[in-house]
Every structure is written in structure tokens, then in C-alpha cells.
Amino acid sequence: MDLLLIITILTLLLLLLSLLLIYSKVYRKTLGRLSFVLILFAMLSFPHYSIIRKESQALLSVDLNTVSTVFLITWITTAICLLIGTFFRFGVRIEDESDMYMN
């Protein structure tokens, strides 16, 4: 249980950081957009919360296929968000690139 909790916390921190990386490059940072990012994080982290809650109860036993599926979906989502955030963060604008070759 302790290892599962540590992996869950690290996974959710990485997901939150990747979503905040995307939010950092939003043109207008408003409260509505920040709340959208936080709601999206809550929606993506809810399966982990339910798995950890079921695992902590002694009455219910969670199937390892369910746990691995939840982690796989979250890791794929995290990788996609991290790629999008990295592209927005370090991407070159097309207008800037076309000015380089106009000499």
C-alpha cells in the first residue's frame, strides 16, 4: 500500500506540473482558465483517489488489472499534456521562423 501511495502521489504531481506548464503559456491567464485546469486535474485524478480509497479499506480488494489500467491511462494523459506543454513552451512561432530566412 505504501508503494502504491508513493507512486500515485508522484504521478499526480507530474500530471499537475504538466497541466500548469500548459497554463503558463496561455495568452490571458484568468481565474476561469485556472479553474478549468484545476477541474481537469480533479477529473483526471479521481480514479486514483477511488483506487487508493478502495485499497485502504480492508473489506474491498482491488484487482491489479484495474490499478494498472488507471495508471496507464493517467501516464498516457500526462505524457500528452507534457508534450503539449513542452511544445508551447519551447516552440518557435512560424512568423519568427519565416523572418529568419527572409535575408
C-alpha positions, 0 to 999 in steps of 0.5 A: 500500500505504501508503494502504491501511495508513493507512486500515485502521489508522484504521478499526480504531481507530474500530471499537475506540473504538466497541466500548469506548464500548459497554463503558463503559456496561455495568452490571458491567464484568468481565474476561469482558465485556472479553474478549468485546469484545476477541474481537469486535474480533479477529473483526471485524478479521481480514479486514483483517489477511488483506487487508493480509497478502495485499497485502504479499506480492508473489506474491498480488494482491488484487482491489479488489472484495474490499478494498472489500467488507471495508471496507464491511462493517467501516464498516457494523459500526462505524457500528452499534456507534457508534450503539449506543454513542452511544445508551447513552451519551447516552440518557435512561432512560424512568423519568427521562423519565416523572418529568419530566412527572409535575408 
